[in-house]
């Protein structure tokens, strides 16, 4: 039993995030965007019964760790790059999709469904 998942301390504001999974398989990533980073990470740690994506990611992360893999989180906020305009949903989604395409081109398995 790995216990409760622990996520890095993040800002409460908008941002992009990426979970990288390393283990025996092809490198995999999950890339997401949110208006409230801290809230999103809390939802992944303790998902509600109706939050299908949060439940799925919680399980994927827990399973990877139980199998001896490594999961790292990277976060991009407006503090890091103020010109990105992460407060606007359409800008976050555009950047999220661009990051997903880059990961796909790099041969990483994409866990976004």
Legacy VTK file of the C-alpha trace (Angstrom):
# vtk DataFile Version 3.0
C-alpha trace
ASCII
DATASET POLYDATA
POINTS 113 float
0.000 0.000 0.000
1.486 3.344 -1.021
-0.853 5.409 1.121
-2.279 8.712 0.031
-0.794 10.325 -3.065
1.345 13.401 -2.444
1.552 16.219 -4.984
3.911 19.196 -5.081
2.868 22.493 -3.537
1.378 24.625 -6.303
-0.231 28.022 -6.678
-3.981 28.437 -6.464
-4.180 30.092 -9.874
-4.313 28.792 -13.447
-1.694 26.664 -15.081
-0.612 23.690 -17.116
0.730 20.501 -15.604
2.342 17.315 -16.820
2.689 13.964 -15.083
5.554 11.883 -16.463
5.486 8.137 -15.872
8.747 6.200 -16.018
9.010 2.477 -15.545
9.235 -0.696 -17.576
7.025 0.549 -20.408
7.207 3.300 -23.001
7.503 6.698 -21.291
4.000 8.046 -20.736
2.615 11.485 -19.942
-0.635 13.075 -18.904
-0.894 16.781 -19.713
-3.639 18.975 -18.352
-4.766 22.530 -17.849
-6.805 24.101 -15.110
-8.083 27.366 -13.758
-7.108 26.319 -10.204
-3.975 24.173 -9.897
-4.145 23.480 -6.168
-7.786 22.412 -6.405
-7.076 20.125 -9.376
-4.227 18.362 -7.575
-6.463 17.925 -4.522
-9.099 16.350 -6.781
-6.524 13.896 -8.147
-5.439 12.984 -4.617
-8.994 12.524 -3.305
-11.371 12.232 -6.271
-15.123 12.322 -5.842
-17.169 9.375 -7.029
-18.480 11.278 -10.070
-15.099 12.681 -11.183
-14.190 10.083 -13.812
-10.947 11.678 -15.029
-9.730 12.329 -11.488
-10.563 8.754 -10.450
-8.762 7.375 -13.509
-5.628 9.493 -12.965
-5.545 8.686 -9.256
-5.616 4.972 -10.153
-3.010 5.297 -12.933
-0.609 7.178 -10.649
-1.146 4.774 -7.739
-0.710 1.714 -9.999
2.508 3.103 -11.492
3.964 3.720 -8.044
2.885 0.304 -6.742
4.649 -1.295 -9.719
7.888 0.444 -8.736
7.667 3.154 -11.391
8.336 6.833 -10.944
5.833 9.651 -11.469
6.997 13.257 -11.653
4.931 16.410 -11.951
5.863 19.584 -13.822
3.854 22.772 -13.540
3.748 25.961 -15.624
2.025 29.040 -14.182
1.687 32.709 -15.041
4.449 33.378 -12.528
6.771 31.311 -14.731
5.666 32.905 -18.010
3.335 35.912 -17.600
3.016 36.460 -21.360
1.225 33.130 -21.889
-2.153 34.378 -20.675
-2.991 31.271 -18.669
-6.007 32.982 -17.104
-7.836 32.497 -20.414
-9.245 28.987 -20.942
-8.752 28.991 -24.715
-5.061 29.885 -24.298
-4.539 27.110 -21.733
-6.261 24.562 -23.980
-4.158 25.618 -26.977
-0.950 25.221 -24.968
-2.147 21.894 -23.536
-2.824 20.512 -27.017
0.541 21.768 -28.262
2.309 20.003 -25.394
0.374 16.803 -26.127
1.422 16.944 -29.779
5.090 17.480 -28.820
4.955 14.485 -26.464
3.355 12.363 -29.179
6.060 13.376 -31.681
8.689 12.429 -29.061
7.190 8.925 -28.972
5.660 9.166 -25.513
2.435 7.371 -24.708
-0.303 9.939 -24.096
-2.587 9.088 -21.178
-5.119 11.816 -21.941
-8.322 10.207 -23.172
LINES 1 114
113 0 1 2 3 4 5 6 7 8 9 10 11 12 13 14 15 16 17 18 19 20 21 22 23 24 25 26 27 28 29 30 31 32 33 34 35 36 37 38 39 40 41 42 43 44 45 46 47 48 49 50 51 52 53 54 55 56 57 58 59 60 61 62 63 64 65 66 67 68 69 70 71 72 73 74 75 76 77 78 79 80 81 82 83 84 85 86 87 88 89 90 91 92 93 94 95 96 97 98 99 100 101 102 103 104 105 106 107 108 109 110 111 112
